[in-house]
Amino acid sequence: MAFNINGFQGALKGGGARANLFQVMIHNPVALSQTNLSAFMIQASSIPESTIGVAAQNYFGRPIKFAGNRTVADWSVTVINDEDFAIRSAMEEWSEQINGVQSNLRSGLRANASDYKSTATVTHYGKSGSPLRTYTMFGLFPVSIGAIALDWGTNDAMETFEVTFSVDYWEALAQAGAAGT
């Protein structure tokens, strides 16, 4: 195949999706007021990953592969920390109610999985500002709240930290009118 810039440009619908046009909404069951704030304070994320495993069965010494079960990887976000630690505090409280730092017990308010698991959405936008696709994660809860690096030599950077969530499954919804739908 010969090099053809016009063919490449024609195949790239809308000039390609941009990695910086997204919004994340995490529905924190412990601090519901922080849900809208997460849309502004989450600096980095990803579209969630899933993998279909392989079930192999040997037949006369040769492995024959069959589709196995789907697994969903943990999902992480990078949060900008503000001076009131609003998101950080909300994540720490959510984690504390799942398993207390001192007590090693679950809060009575979170006795059942449905009491501490929640949802989150990642909406990917086009250059016109229209949503292209929305991913909703279900059965979400924090498993790791990352460190905040402190450094006397850093003058012009805002603090960030990473939160990793366990996810049961996710669903994708293509938006009406989005390219490729």
Sequence and secondary structure as in RCSB ss.txt:
>XXXX:A:sequence
MAFNINGFQGALKGGGARANLFQVMIHNPVALSQTNLSAFMIQASSIPESTIGVAAQNYFGRPIKFAGNRTVADW
SVTVINDEDFAIRSAMEEWSEQINGVQSNLRSGLRANASDYKSTATVTHYGKSGSPLRTYTMFGLFPVSIGAIAL
DWGTNDAMETFEVTFSVDYWEALAQAGAAGT
>XXXX:A:secstr
    HHHHHHHSGGG   TT EEEEE  SS GGGHHHHHHHEEE     EEEEEEEEEETTEEEEEEEEEEE  E
EEEEE  TT HHHHHHHHHHHHHS TTT    GGG SHHHH EEEEEEEE TTS EEEEEEEEEEEEEEE     
 TT  S   EEEEEEE SEEEEEE TT TT 
